[in-house]
Amino acid sequence: MKAPDNPEAVRDAKGWLSQHRPGGHPYKETVDQAAFTSAFDIIQARQHAPSFDKLCRELNALLSPLAP
């Protein structure tokens, strides 16, 4: 499945996933979450979703002082 060009513009993400799944199978969290999580590309997500990149930067800033 190809990621949307502008993921932050997608509304009803679960609906979008259901519409774009191969074979027309609806997205079901309890069945599909583990597979989607294992395929998640954090670098790609940071490059294409500015709000996700900001989250990562903010978490890094909060956690860096705690590193040994």
PDBQT receptor file of N, H, CA, C and O in Angstrom, charges set to zero:
ATOM      1  N   MET A   1       0.848  -1.171   0.000  1.00  0.00    +0.000 N 
ATOM      2  CA  MET A   1       0.000   0.000   0.000  1.00  0.00    +0.000 C 
ATOM      3  C   MET A   1       0.895   1.237   0.000  1.00  0.00    +0.000 C 
ATOM      4  O   MET A   1       1.818   1.345   0.807  1.00  0.00    +0.000 OA
ATOM      5  N   LYS A   2       0.618   2.154  -0.900  1.00  0.00    +0.000 N 
ATOM      6  H   LYS A   2      -0.132   2.066  -1.556  1.00  0.00    +0.000 HD
ATOM      7  CA  LYS A   2       1.386   3.390  -1.002  1.00  0.00    +0.000 C 
ATOM      8  C   LYS A   2       0.839   4.407  -0.004  1.00  0.00    +0.000 C 
ATOM      9  O   LYS A   2      -0.373   4.575   0.126  1.00  0.00    +0.000 OA
ATOM     10  N   ALA A   3       1.733   5.071   0.685  1.00  0.00    +0.000 N 
ATOM     11  H   ALA A   3       2.718   4.934   0.579  1.00  0.00    +0.000 HD
ATOM     12  CA  ALA A   3       1.336   6.106   1.643  1.00  0.00    +0.000 C 
ATOM     13  C   ALA A   3       0.750   7.300   0.897  1.00  0.00    +0.000 C 
ATOM     14  O   ALA A   3       1.111   7.555  -0.252  1.00  0.00    +0.000 OA
ATOM     15  N   PRO A   4      -0.146   8.028   1.544  1.00  0.00    +0.000 N 
ATOM     16  CA  PRO A   4      -0.706   9.214   0.892  1.00  0.00    +0.000 C 
ATOM     17  C   PRO A   4       0.370  10.277   0.704  1.00  0.00    +0.000 C 
ATOM     18  O   PRO A   4       1.321  10.346   1.483  1.00  0.00    +0.000 OA
ATOM     19  N   ASP A   5       0.221  11.103  -0.325  1.00  0.00    +0.000 N 
ATOM     20  H   ASP A   5      -0.552  11.047  -0.958  1.00  0.00    +0.000 HD
ATOM     21  CA  ASP A   5       1.205  12.155  -0.589  1.00  0.00    +0.000 C 
ATOM     22  C   ASP A   5       1.287  13.143   0.563  1.00  0.00    +0.000 C 
ATOM     23  O   ASP A   5       2.377  13.597   0.910  1.00  0.00    +0.000 OA
ATOM     24  N   ASN A   6       0.160  13.481   1.156  1.00  0.00    +0.000 N 
ATOM     25  H   ASN A   6      -0.726  13.113   0.875  1.00  0.00    +0.000 HD
ATOM     26  CA  ASN A   6       0.120  14.408   2.283  1.00  0.00    +0.000 C 
ATOM     27  C   ASN A   6      -0.631  13.743   3.430  1.00  0.00    +0.000 C 
ATOM     28  O   ASN A   6      -1.835  13.952   3.578  1.00  0.00    +0.000 OA
ATOM     29  N   PRO A   7       0.056  12.947   4.240  1.00  0.00    +0.000 N 
ATOM     30  CA  PRO A   7      -0.631  12.188   5.279  1.00  0.00    +0.000 C 
ATOM     31  C   PRO A   7      -1.343  13.052   6.307  1.00  0.00    +0.000 C 
ATOM     32  O   PRO A   7      -2.314  12.607   6.920  1.00  0.00    +0.000 OA
ATOM     33  N   GLU A   8      -0.880  14.273   6.506  1.00  0.00    +0.000 N 
ATOM     34  H   GLU A   8      -0.091  14.634   6.008  1.00  0.00    +0.000 HD
ATOM     35  CA  GLU A   8      -1.524  15.128   7.500  1.00  0.00    +0.000 C 
ATOM     36  C   GLU A   8      -2.843  15.710   7.003  1.00  0.00    +0.000 C 
ATOM     37  O   GLU A   8      -3.602  16.274   7.792  1.00  0.00    +0.000 OA
ATOM     38  N   ALA A   9      -3.126  15.583   5.722  1.00  0.00    +0.000 N 
ATOM     39  H   ALA A   9      -2.510  15.124   5.081  1.00  0.00    +0.000 HD
ATOM     40  CA  ALA A   9      -4.395  16.065   5.174  1.00  0.00    +0.000 C 
ATOM     41  C   ALA A   9      -5.485  15.002   5.224  1.00  0.00    +0.000 C 
ATOM     42  O   ALA A   9      -6.656  15.302   4.988  1.00  0.00    +0.000 OA
ATOM     43  N   VAL A  10      -5.113  13.773   5.527  1.00  0.00    +0.000 N 
ATOM     44  H   VAL A  10      -4.162  13.529   5.719  1.00  0.00    +0.000 HD
ATOM     45  CA  VAL A  10      -6.077  12.671   5.556  1.00  0.00    +0.000 C 
ATOM     46  C   VAL A  10      -6.968  12.803   6.787  1.00  0.00    +0.000 C 
ATOM     47  O   VAL A  10      -6.484  12.932   7.912  1.00  0.00    +0.000 OA
ATOM     48  N   ARG A  11      -8.254  12.770   6.557  1.00  0.00    +0.000 N 
ATOM     49  H   ARG A  11      -8.648  12.665   5.643  1.00  0.00    +0.000 HD
ATOM     50  CA  ARG A  11      -9.232  12.719   7.643  1.00  0.00    +0.000 C 
ATOM     51  C   ARG A  11      -9.858  11.328   7.585  1.00  0.00    +0.000 C 
ATOM     52  O   ARG A  11      -9.979  10.743   6.509  1.00  0.00    +0.000 OA
ATOM     53  N   ASP A  12     -10.246  10.809   8.720  1.00  0.00    +0.000 N 
ATOM     54  H   ASP A  12     -10.148  11.284   9.594  1.00  0.00    +0.000 HD
ATOM     55  CA  ASP A  12     -10.761   9.447   8.807  1.00  0.00    +0.000 C 
ATOM     56  C   ASP A  12      -9.700   8.449   8.327  1.00  0.00    +0.000 C 
ATOM     57  O   ASP A  12      -9.888   7.739   7.339  1.00  0.00    +0.000 OA
ATOM     58  N   ALA A  13      -8.594   8.421   9.048  1.00  0.00    +0.000 N 
ATOM     59  H   ALA A  13      -8.441   8.998   9.850  1.00  0.00    +0.000 HD
ATOM     60  CA  ALA A  13      -7.465   7.568   8.658  1.00  0.00    +0.000 C 
ATOM     61  C   ALA A  13      -7.857   6.094   8.575  1.00  0.00    +0.000 C 
ATOM     62  O   ALA A  13      -7.384   5.379   7.692  1.00  0.00    +0.000 OA
ATOM     63  N   LYS A  14      -8.705   5.640   9.472  1.00  0.00    +0.000 N 
ATOM     64  H   LYS A  14      -9.089   6.221  10.189  1.00  0.00    +0.000 HD
ATOM     65  CA  LYS A  14      -9.133   4.232   9.422  1.00  0.00    +0.000 C 
ATOM     66  C   LYS A  14      -9.925   3.962   8.148  1.00  0.00    +0.000 C 
ATOM     67  O   LYS A  14      -9.784   2.904   7.535  1.00  0.00    +0.000 OA
ATOM     68  N   GLY A  15     -10.752   4.917   7.754  1.00  0.00    +0.000 N 
ATOM     69  H   GLY A  15     -10.866   5.777   8.252  1.00  0.00    +0.000 HD
ATOM     70  CA  GLY A  15     -11.494   4.781   6.500  1.00  0.00    +0.000 C 
ATOM     71  C   GLY A  15     -10.556   4.773   5.305  1.00  0.00    +0.000 C 
ATOM     72  O   GLY A  15     -10.744   4.003   4.363  1.00  0.00    +0.000 OA
ATOM     73  N   TRP A  16      -9.530   5.644   5.347  1.00  0.00    +0.000 N 
ATOM     74  H   TRP A  16      -9.377   6.269   6.113  1.00  0.00    +0.000 HD
ATOM     75  CA  TRP A  16      -8.552   5.692   4.260  1.00  0.00    +0.000 C 
ATOM     76  C   TRP A  16      -7.838   4.348   4.148  1.00  0.00    +0.000 C 
ATOM     77  O   TRP A  16      -7.654   3.824   3.049  1.00  0.00    +0.000 OA
ATOM     78  N   LEU A  17      -7.438   3.796   5.295  1.00  0.00    +0.000 N 
ATOM     79  H   LEU A  17      -7.588   4.221   6.187  1.00  0.00    +0.000 HD
ATOM     80  CA  LEU A  17      -6.768   2.495   5.280  1.00  0.00    +0.000 C 
ATOM     81  C   LEU A  17      -7.673   1.419   4.695  1.00  0.00    +0.000 C 
ATOM     82  O   LEU A  17      -7.226   0.592   3.900  1.00  0.00    +0.000 OA
ATOM     83  N   SER A  18      -8.943   1.427   5.086  1.00  0.00    +0.000 N 
ATOM     84  H   SER A  18      -9.307   2.099   5.732  1.00  0.00    +0.000 HD
ATOM     85  CA  SER A  18      -9.882   0.428   4.566  1.00  0.00    +0.000 C 
ATOM     86  C   SER A  18     -10.040   0.544   3.054  1.00  0.00    +0.000 C 
ATOM     87  O   SER A  18     -10.119  -0.470   2.360  1.00  0.00    +0.000 OA
ATOM     88  N   GLN A  19     -10.086   1.775   2.537  1.00  0.00    +0.000 N 
ATOM     89  H   GLN A  19     -10.021   2.599   3.100  1.00  0.00    +0.000 HD
ATOM     90  CA  GLN A  19     -10.259   1.990   1.099  1.00  0.00    +0.000 C 
ATOM     91  C   GLN A  19      -9.026   1.597   0.293  1.00  0.00    +0.000 C 
ATOM     92  O   GLN A  19      -9.141   1.264  -0.887  1.00  0.00    +0.000 OA
ATOM     93  N   HIS A  20      -7.856   1.630   0.910  1.00  0.00    +0.000 N 
ATOM     94  H   HIS A  20      -7.762   1.900   1.868  1.00  0.00    +0.000 HD
ATOM     95  CA  HIS A  20      -6.613   1.391   0.171  1.00  0.00    +0.000 C 
ATOM     96  C   HIS A  20      -5.972   0.037   0.443  1.00  0.00    +0.000 C 
ATOM     97  O   HIS A  20      -4.873  -0.235  -0.040  1.00  0.00    +0.000 OA
ATOM     98  N   ARG A  21      -6.638  -0.805   1.203  1.00  0.00    +0.000 N 
ATOM     99  H   ARG A  21      -7.531  -0.584   1.595  1.00  0.00    +0.000 HD
ATOM    100  CA  ARG A  21      -6.081  -2.134   1.476  1.00  0.00    +0.000 C 
ATOM    101  C   ARG A  21      -6.244  -3.038   0.274  1.00  0.00    +0.000 C 
ATOM    102  O   ARG A  21      -7.260  -2.973  -0.418  1.00  0.00    +0.000 OA
ATOM    103  N   PRO A  22      -5.253  -3.886   0.013  1.00  0.00    +0.000 N 
ATOM    104  CA  PRO A  22      -5.395  -4.845  -1.083  1.00  0.00    +0.000 C 
ATOM    105  C   PRO A  22      -6.554  -5.803  -0.811  1.00  0.00    +0.000 C 
ATOM    106  O   PRO A  22      -6.768  -6.226   0.325  1.00  0.00    +0.000 OA
ATOM    107  N   GLY A  23      -7.275  -6.130  -1.831  1.00  0.00    +0.000 N 
ATOM    108  H   GLY A  23      -7.102  -5.787  -2.755  1.00  0.00    +0.000 HD
ATOM    109  CA  GLY A  23      -8.372  -7.085  -1.704  1.00  0.00    +0.000 C 
ATOM    110  C   GLY A  23      -9.641  -6.505  -1.120  1.00  0.00    +0.000 C 
ATOM    111  O   GLY A  23     -10.621  -7.226  -0.931  1.00  0.00    +0.000 OA
ATOM    112  N   GLY A  24      -9.639  -5.201  -0.827  1.00  0.00    +0.000 N 
ATOM    113  H   GLY A  24      -8.842  -4.616  -0.980  1.00  0.00    +0.000 HD
ATOM    114  CA  GLY A  24     -10.835  -4.556  -0.321  1.00  0.00    +0.000 C 
ATOM    115  C   GLY A  24     -11.223  -4.935   1.097  1.00  0.00    +0.000 C 
ATOM    116  O   GLY A  24     -12.361  -4.709   1.507  1.00  0.00    +0.000 OA
ATOM    117  N   HIS A  25     -10.287  -5.511   1.859  1.00  0.00    +0.000 N 
ATOM    118  H   HIS A  25      -9.362  -5.695   1.526  1.00  0.00    +0.000 HD
ATOM    119  CA  HIS A  25     -10.588  -5.887   3.236  1.00  0.00    +0.000 C 
ATOM    120  C   HIS A  25     -10.567  -4.639   4.118  1.00  0.00    +0.000 C 
ATOM    121  O   HIS A  25      -9.645  -3.830   4.021  1.00  0.00    +0.000 OA
ATOM    122  N   PRO A  26     -11.573  -4.476   4.977  1.00  0.00    +0.000 N 
ATOM    123  CA  PRO A  26     -11.582  -3.300   5.849  1.00  0.00    +0.000 C 
ATOM    124  C   PRO A  26     -10.477  -3.375   6.900  1.00  0.00    +0.000 C 
ATOM    125  O   PRO A  26     -10.081  -4.459   7.328  1.00  0.00    +0.000 OA
ATOM    126  N   TYR A  27      -9.992  -2.217   7.302  1.00  0.00    +0.000 N 
ATOM    127  H   TYR A  27     -10.314  -1.336   6.954  1.00  0.00    +0.000 HD
ATOM    128  CA  TYR A  27      -8.986  -2.133   8.355  1.00  0.00    +0.000 C 
ATOM    129  C   TYR A  27      -9.636  -2.442   9.700  1.00  0.00    +0.000 C 
ATOM    130  O   TYR A  27     -10.675  -1.876  10.041  1.00  0.00    +0.000 OA
ATOM    131  N   LYS A  28      -9.022  -3.334  10.452  1.00  0.00    +0.000 N 
ATOM    132  H   LYS A  28      -8.178  -3.794  10.175  1.00  0.00    +0.000 HD
ATOM    133  CA  LYS A  28      -9.491  -3.669  11.796  1.00  0.00    +0.000 C 
ATOM    134  C   LYS A  28      -8.293  -3.607  12.741  1.00  0.00    +0.000 C 
ATOM    135  O   LYS A  28      -7.321  -4.345  12.584  1.00  0.00    +0.000 OA
ATOM    136  N   GLU A  29      -8.384  -2.710  13.723  1.00  0.00    +0.000 N 
ATOM    137  H   GLU A  29      -9.174  -2.111  13.850  1.00  0.00    +0.000 HD
ATOM    138  CA  GLU A  29      -7.246  -2.491  14.623  1.00  0.00    +0.000 C 
ATOM    139  C   GLU A  29      -6.748  -3.779  15.267  1.00  0.00    +0.000 C 
ATOM    140  O   GLU A  29      -5.545  -4.039  15.287  1.00  0.00    +0.000 OA
ATOM    141  N   THR A  30      -7.653  -4.573  15.786  1.00  0.00    +0.000 N 
ATOM    142  H   THR A  30      -8.630  -4.362  15.770  1.00  0.00    +0.000 HD
ATOM    143  CA  THR A  30      -7.244  -5.761  16.527  1.00  0.00    +0.000 C 
ATOM    144  C   THR A  30      -6.548  -6.794  15.652  1.00  0.00    +0.000 C 
ATOM    145  O   THR A  30      -5.763  -7.602  16.149  1.00  0.00    +0.000 OA
ATOM    146  N   VAL A  31      -6.826  -6.772  14.371  1.00  0.00    +0.000 N 
ATOM    147  H   VAL A  31      -7.463  -6.116  13.967  1.00  0.00    +0.000 HD
ATOM    148  CA  VAL A  31      -6.223  -7.729  13.450  1.00  0.00    +0.000 C 
ATOM    149  C   VAL A  31      -4.985  -7.147  12.776  1.00  0.00    +0.000 C 
ATOM    150  O   VAL A  31      -3.985  -7.844  12.601  1.00  0.00    +0.000 OA
ATOM    151  N   ASP A  32      -5.048  -5.883  12.400  1.00  0.00    +0.000 N 
ATOM    152  H   ASP A  32      -5.860  -5.317  12.542  1.00  0.00    +0.000 HD
ATOM    153  CA  ASP A  32      -4.032  -5.288  11.532  1.00  0.00    +0.000 C 
ATOM    154  C   ASP A  32      -2.943  -4.471  12.229  1.00  0.00    +0.000 C 
ATOM    155  O   ASP A  32      -1.897  -4.210  11.635  1.00  0.00    +0.000 OA
ATOM    156  N   GLN A  33      -3.172  -4.067  13.476  1.00  0.00    +0.000 N 
ATOM    157  H   GLN A  33      -4.022  -4.279  13.959  1.00  0.00    +0.000 HD
ATOM    158  CA  GLN A  33      -2.247  -3.135  14.127  1.00  0.00    +0.000 C 
ATOM    159  C   GLN A  33      -0.817  -3.668  14.197  1.00  0.00    +0.000 C 
ATOM    160  O   GLN A  33       0.122  -2.921  13.918  1.00  0.00    +0.000 OA
ATOM    161  N   ALA A  34      -0.628  -4.910  14.555  1.00  0.00    +0.000 N 
ATOM    162  H   ALA A  34      -1.390  -5.517  14.782  1.00  0.00    +0.000 HD
ATOM    163  CA  ALA A  34       0.730  -5.462  14.696  1.00  0.00    +0.000 C 
ATOM    164  C   ALA A  34       1.480  -5.424  13.366  1.00  0.00    +0.000 C 
ATOM    165  O   ALA A  34       2.660  -5.074  13.329  1.00  0.00    +0.000 OA
ATOM    166  N   ALA A  35       0.810  -5.781  12.285  1.00  0.00    +0.000 N 
ATOM    167  H   ALA A  35      -0.148  -6.066  12.314  1.00  0.00    +0.000 HD
ATOM    168  CA  ALA A  35       1.468  -5.773  10.970  1.00  0.00    +0.000 C 
ATOM    169  C   ALA A  35       1.820  -4.354  10.537  1.00  0.00    +0.000 C 
ATOM    170  O   ALA A  35       2.905  -4.114  10.007  1.00  0.00    +0.000 OA
ATOM    171  N   PHE A  36       0.907  -3.418  10.761  1.00  0.00    +0.000 N 
ATOM    172  H   PHE A  36       0.026  -3.613  11.192  1.00  0.00    +0.000 HD
ATOM    173  CA  PHE A  36       1.199  -2.031  10.395  1.00  0.00    +0.000 C 
ATOM    174  C   PHE A  36       2.340  -1.473  11.240  1.00  0.00    +0.000 C 
ATOM    175  O   PHE A  36       3.196  -0.750  10.730  1.00  0.00    +0.000 OA
ATOM    176  N   THR A  37       2.357  -1.802  12.511  1.00  0.00    +0.000 N 
ATOM    177  H   THR A  37       1.662  -2.389  12.925  1.00  0.00    +0.000 HD
ATOM    178  CA  THR A  37       3.414  -1.320  13.397  1.00  0.00    +0.000 C 
ATOM    179  C   THR A  37       4.771  -1.870  12.971  1.00  0.00    +0.000 C 
ATOM    180  O   THR A  37       5.764  -1.143  12.986  1.00  0.00    +0.000 OA
ATOM    181  N   SER A  38       4.823  -3.139  12.593  1.00  0.00    +0.000 N 
ATOM    182  H   SER A  38       4.016  -3.729  12.581  1.00  0.00    +0.000 HD
ATOM    183  CA  SER A  38       6.111  -3.730  12.198  1.00  0.00    +0.000 C 
ATOM    184  C   SER A  38       6.615  -3.159  10.874  1.00  0.00    +0.000 C 
ATOM    185  O   SER A  38       7.816  -3.189  10.604  1.00  0.00    +0.000 OA
ATOM    186  N   ALA A  39       5.707  -2.642  10.049  1.00  0.00    +0.000 N 
ATOM    187  H   ALA A  39       4.732  -2.618  10.268  1.00  0.00    +0.000 HD
ATOM    188  CA  ALA A  39       6.103  -2.065   8.758  1.00  0.00    +0.000 C 
ATOM    189  C   ALA A  39       6.327  -0.551   8.830  1.00  0.00    +0.000 C 
ATOM    190  O   ALA A  39       6.712   0.066   7.837  1.00  0.00    +0.000 OA
ATOM    191  N   PHE A  40       6.088   0.044   9.993  1.00  0.00    +0.000 N 
ATOM    192  H   PHE A  40       5.775  -0.457  10.800  1.00  0.00    +0.000 HD
ATOM    193  CA  PHE A  40       6.184   1.493  10.152  1.00  0.00    +0.000 C 
ATOM    194  C   PHE A  40       7.617   1.965   9.920  1.00  0.00    +0.000 C 
ATOM    195  O   PHE A  40       8.555   1.426  10.507  1.00  0.00    +0.000 OA
ATOM    196  N   ASP A  41       7.783   2.957   9.075  1.00  0.00    +0.000 N 
ATOM    197  H   ASP A  41       7.021   3.395   8.597  1.00  0.00    +0.000 HD
ATOM    198  CA  ASP A  41       9.094   3.531   8.765  1.00  0.00    +0.000 C 
ATOM    199  C   ASP A  41       9.167   4.910   9.417  1.00  0.00    +0.000 C 
ATOM    200  O   ASP A  41       8.620   5.883   8.897  1.00  0.00    +0.000 OA
ATOM    201  N   ILE A  42       9.846   4.983  10.556  1.00  0.00    +0.000 N 
ATOM    202  H   ILE A  42      10.290   4.193  10.979  1.00  0.00    +0.000 HD
ATOM    203  CA  ILE A  42       9.880   6.229  11.316  1.00  0.00    +0.000 C 
ATOM    204  C   ILE A  42      10.581   7.352  10.549  1.00  0.00    +0.000 C 
ATOM    205  O   ILE A  42      10.194   8.514  10.671  1.00  0.00    +0.000 OA
ATOM    206  N   ILE A  43      11.590   7.024   9.773  1.00  0.00    +0.000 N 
ATOM    207  H   ILE A  43      11.904   6.080   9.674  1.00  0.00    +0.000 HD
ATOM    208  CA  ILE A  43      12.289   8.052   8.985  1.00  0.00    +0.000 C 
ATOM    209  C   ILE A  43      11.358   8.634   7.936  1.00  0.00    +0.000 C 
ATOM    210  O   ILE A  43      11.287   9.853   7.775  1.00  0.00    +0.000 OA
ATOM    211  N   GLN A  44      10.652   7.783   7.230  1.00  0.00    +0.000 N 
ATOM    212  H   GLN A  44      10.710   6.793   7.361  1.00  0.00    +0.000 HD
ATOM    213  CA  GLN A  44       9.703   8.253   6.224  1.00  0.00    +0.000 C 
ATOM    214  C   GLN A  44       8.591   9.078   6.885  1.00  0.00    +0.000 C 
ATOM    215  O   GLN A  44       8.177  10.106   6.351  1.00  0.00    +0.000 OA
ATOM    216  N   ALA A  45       8.119   8.632   8.027  1.00  0.00    +0.000 N 
ATOM    217  H   ALA A  45       8.456   7.796   8.461  1.00  0.00    +0.000 HD
ATOM    218  CA  ALA A  45       7.069   9.363   8.734  1.00  0.00    +0.000 C 
ATOM    219  C   ALA A  45       7.554  10.759   9.117  1.00  0.00    +0.000 C 
ATOM    220  O   ALA A  45       6.811  11.731   8.981  1.00  0.00    +0.000 OA
ATOM    221  N   ARG A  46       8.782  10.866   9.590  1.00  0.00    +0.000 N 
ATOM    222  H   ARG A  46       9.386  10.076   9.701  1.00  0.00    +0.000 HD
ATOM    223  CA  ARG A  46       9.324  12.181   9.959  1.00  0.00    +0.000 C 
ATOM    224  C   ARG A  46       9.494  13.067   8.736  1.00  0.00    +0.000 C 
ATOM    225  O   ARG A  46       9.306  14.281   8.828  1.00  0.00    +0.000 OA
ATOM    226  N   GLN A  47       9.843  12.492   7.599  1.00  0.00    +0.000 N 
ATOM    227  H   GLN A  47       9.996  11.507   7.524  1.00  0.00    +0.000 HD
ATOM    228  CA  GLN A  47      10.042  13.285   6.381  1.00  0.00    +0.000 C 
ATOM    229  C   GLN A  47       8.736  13.797   5.790  1.00  0.00    +0.000 C 
ATOM    230  O   GLN A  47       8.718  14.854   5.159  1.00  0.00    +0.000 OA
ATOM    231  N   HIS A  48       7.653  13.070   5.982  1.00  0.00    +0.000 N 
ATOM    232  H   HIS A  48       7.668  12.212   6.494  1.00  0.00    +0.000 HD
ATOM    233  CA  HIS A  48       6.392  13.399   5.308  1.00  0.00    +0.000 C 
ATOM    234  C   HIS A  48       5.306  13.947   6.223  1.00  0.00    +0.000 C 
ATOM    235  O   HIS A  48       4.249  14.360   5.747  1.00  0.00    +0.000 OA
ATOM    236  N   ALA A  49       5.550  13.955   7.516  1.00  0.00    +0.000 N 
ATOM    237  H   ALA A  49       6.409  13.619   7.903  1.00  0.00    +0.000 HD
ATOM    238  CA  ALA A  49       4.540  14.451   8.451  1.00  0.00    +0.000 C 
ATOM    239  C   ALA A  49       5.208  15.409   9.441  1.00  0.00    +0.000 C 
ATOM    240  O   ALA A  49       5.760  14.974  10.452  1.00  0.00    +0.000 OA
ATOM    241  N   PRO A  50       5.157  16.692   9.154  1.00  0.00    +0.000 N 
ATOM    242  CA  PRO A  50       5.819  17.662  10.031  1.00  0.00    +0.000 C 
ATOM    243  C   PRO A  50       5.390  17.575  11.500  1.00  0.00    +0.000 C 
ATOM    244  O   PRO A  50       6.215  17.785  12.390  1.00  0.00    +0.000 OA
ATOM    245  N   SER A  51       4.144  17.276  11.763  1.00  0.00    +0.000 N 
ATOM    246  H   SER A  51       3.474  17.105  11.040  1.00  0.00    +0.000 HD
ATOM    247  CA  SER A  51       3.705  17.191  13.160  1.00  0.00    +0.000 C 
ATOM    248  C   SER A  51       4.341  15.988  13.861  1.00  0.00    +0.000 C 
ATOM    249  O   SER A  51       4.646  16.059  15.051  1.00  0.00    +0.000 OA
ATOM    250  N   PHE A  52       4.541  14.890  13.138  1.00  0.00    +0.000 N 
ATOM    251  H   PHE A  52       4.292  14.832  12.171  1.00  0.00    +0.000 HD
ATOM    252  CA  PHE A  52       5.205  13.725  13.726  1.00  0.00    +0.000 C 
ATOM    253  C   PHE A  52       6.678  14.039  13.973  1.00  0.00    +0.000 C 
ATOM    254  O   PHE A  52       7.236  13.639  14.995  1.00  0.00    +0.000 OA
ATOM    255  N   ASP A  53       7.304  14.750  13.047  1.00  0.00    +0.000 N 
ATOM    256  H   ASP A  53       6.850  15.075  12.217  1.00  0.00    +0.000 HD
ATOM    257  CA  ASP A  53       8.696  15.150  13.230  1.00  0.00    +0.000 C 
ATOM    258  C   ASP A  53       8.829  16.051  14.459  1.00  0.00    +0.000 C 
ATOM    259  O   ASP A  53       9.774  15.905  15.235  1.00  0.00    +0.000 OA
ATOM    260  N   LYS A  54       7.899  16.968  14.635  1.00  0.00    +0.000 N 
ATOM    261  H   LYS A  54       7.132  17.086  14.004  1.00  0.00    +0.000 HD
ATOM    262  CA  LYS A  54       7.926  17.847  15.813  1.00  0.00    +0.000 C 
ATOM    263  C   LYS A  54       7.786  17.024  17.087  1.00  0.00    +0.000 C 
ATOM    264  O   LYS A  54       8.496  17.272  18.061  1.00  0.00    +0.000 OA
ATOM    265  N   LEU A  55       6.881  16.047  17.095  1.00  0.00    +0.000 N 
ATOM    266  H   LEU A  55       6.304  15.845  16.304  1.00  0.00    +0.000 HD
ATOM    267  CA  LEU A  55       6.740  15.175  18.252  1.00  0.00    +0.000 C 
ATOM    268  C   LEU A  55       8.073  14.505  18.580  1.00  0.00    +0.000 C 
ATOM    269  O   LEU A  55       8.486  14.480  19.739  1.00  0.00    +0.000 OA
ATOM    270  N   CYS A  56       8.743  13.964  17.569  1.00  0.00    +0.000 N 
ATOM    271  H   CYS A  56       8.407  13.984  16.627  1.00  0.00    +0.000 HD
ATOM    272  CA  CYS A  56      10.028  13.288  17.785  1.00  0.00    +0.000 C 
ATOM    273  C   CYS A  56      11.076  14.255  18.340  1.00  0.00    +0.000 C 
ATOM    274  O   CYS A  56      11.821  13.906  19.255  1.00  0.00    +0.000 OA
ATOM    275  N   ARG A  57      11.133  15.459  17.792  1.00  0.00    +0.000 N 
ATOM    276  H   ARG A  57      10.528  15.743  17.048  1.00  0.00    +0.000 HD
ATOM    277  CA  ARG A  57      12.097  16.460  18.277  1.00  0.00    +0.000 C 
ATOM    278  C   ARG A  57      11.811  16.842  19.735  1.00  0.00    +0.000 C 
ATOM    279  O   ARG A  57      12.729  16.950  20.547  1.00  0.00    +0.000 OA
ATOM    280  N   GLU A  58      10.542  17.042  20.051  1.00  0.00    +0.000 N 
ATOM    281  H   GLU A  58       9.796  16.954  19.391  1.00  0.00    +0.000 HD
ATOM    282  CA  GLU A  58      10.167  17.421  21.415  1.00  0.00    +0.000 C 
ATOM    283  C   GLU A  58      10.468  16.289  22.402  1.00  0.00    +0.000 C 
ATOM    284  O   GLU A  58      10.965  16.541  23.500  1.00  0.00    +0.000 OA
ATOM    285  N   LEU A  59      10.172  15.051  22.020  1.00  0.00    +0.000 N 
ATOM    286  H   LEU A  59       9.768  14.845  21.128  1.00  0.00    +0.000 HD
ATOM    287  CA  LEU A  59      10.502  13.927  22.889  1.00  0.00    +0.000 C 
ATOM    288  C   LEU A  59      12.002  13.811  23.099  1.00  0.00    +0.000 C 
ATOM    289  O   LEU A  59      12.459  13.535  24.209  1.00  0.00    +0.000 OA
ATOM    290  N   ASN A  60      12.762  14.019  22.044  1.00  0.00    +0.000 N 
ATOM    291  H   ASN A  60      12.391  14.242  21.143  1.00  0.00    +0.000 HD
ATOM    292  CA  ASN A  60      14.223  13.979  22.156  1.00  0.00    +0.000 C 
ATOM    293  C   ASN A  60      14.725  15.049  23.117  1.00  0.00    +0.000 C 
ATOM    294  O   ASN A  60      15.602  14.794  23.943  1.00  0.00    +0.000 OA
ATOM    295  N   ALA A  61      14.159  16.252  23.001  1.00  0.00    +0.000 N 
ATOM    296  H   ALA A  61      13.446  16.459  22.330  1.00  0.00    +0.000 HD
ATOM    297  CA  ALA A  61      14.571  17.346  23.890  1.00  0.00    +0.000 C 
ATOM    298  C   ALA A  61      14.229  17.028  25.348  1.00  0.00    +0.000 C 
ATOM    299  O   ALA A  61      15.006  17.344  26.248  1.00  0.00    +0.000 OA
ATOM    300  N   LEU A  62      13.085  16.413  25.582  1.00  0.00    +0.000 N 
ATOM    301  H   LEU A  62      12.453  16.156  24.850  1.00  0.00    +0.000 HD
ATOM    302  CA  LEU A  62      12.688  16.062  26.949  1.00  0.00    +0.000 C 
ATOM    303  C   LEU A  62      13.522  14.921  27.527  1.00  0.00    +0.000 C 
ATOM    304  O   LEU A  62      13.851  14.916  28.714  1.00  0.00    +0.000 OA
ATOM    305  N   LEU A  63      13.859  13.955  26.669  1.00  0.00    +0.000 N 
ATOM    306  H   LEU A  63      13.592  13.959  25.706  1.00  0.00    +0.000 HD
ATOM    307  CA  LEU A  63      14.546  12.759  27.157  1.00  0.00    +0.000 C 
ATOM    308  C   LEU A  63      16.066  12.872  27.156  1.00  0.00    +0.000 C 
ATOM    309  O   LEU A  63      16.731  12.151  27.899  1.00  0.00    +0.000 OA
ATOM    310  N   SER A  64      16.621  13.744  26.356  1.00  0.00    +0.000 N 
ATOM    311  H   SER A  64      16.081  14.330  25.753  1.00  0.00    +0.000 HD
ATOM    312  CA  SER A  64      18.092  13.864  26.283  1.00  0.00    +0.000 C 
ATOM    313  C   SER A  64      18.748  14.146  27.630  1.00  0.00    +0.000 C 
ATOM    314  O   SER A  64      19.779  13.546  27.935  1.00  0.00    +0.000 OA
ATOM    315  N   PRO A  65      18.191  15.032  28.442  1.00  0.00    +0.000 N 
ATOM    316  CA  PRO A  65      18.837  15.263  29.748  1.00  0.00    +0.000 C 
ATOM    317  C   PRO A  65      18.840  14.033  30.656  1.00  0.00    +0.000 C 
ATOM    318  O   PRO A  65      19.622  13.976  31.605  1.00  0.00    +0.000 OA
ATOM    319  N   LEU A  66      17.998  13.069  30.391  1.00  0.00    +0.000 N 
ATOM    320  H   LEU A  66      17.362  13.115  29.620  1.00  0.00    +0.000 HD
ATOM    321  CA  LEU A  66      17.924  11.867  31.228  1.00  0.00    +0.000 C 
ATOM    322  C   LEU A  66      18.930  10.796  30.813  1.00  0.00    +0.000 C 
ATOM    323  O   LEU A  66      19.170   9.843  31.555  1.00  0.00    +0.000 OA
ATOM    324  N   ALA A  67      19.519  10.955  29.625  1.00  0.00    +0.000 N 
ATOM    325  H   ALA A  67      19.325  11.730  29.023  1.00  0.00    +0.000 HD
ATOM    326  CA  ALA A  67      20.479   9.959  29.122  1.00  0.00    +0.000 C 
ATOM    327  C   ALA A  67      21.752  10.005  29.967  1.00  0.00    +0.000 C 
ATOM    328  O   ALA A  67      22.195  11.078  30.375  1.00  0.00    +0.000 OA
ATOM    329  N   PRO A  68      22.338   8.828  30.228  1.00  0.00    +0.000 N 
ATOM    330  CA  PRO A  68      23.574   8.775  31.036  1.00  0.00    +0.000 C 
ATOM    331  C   PRO A  68      24.752   9.423  30.361  1.00  0.00    +0.000 C 
ATOM    332  O   PRO A  68      25.847   9.450  30.923  1.00  0.00    +0.000 OA
TER     333      PRO A  68
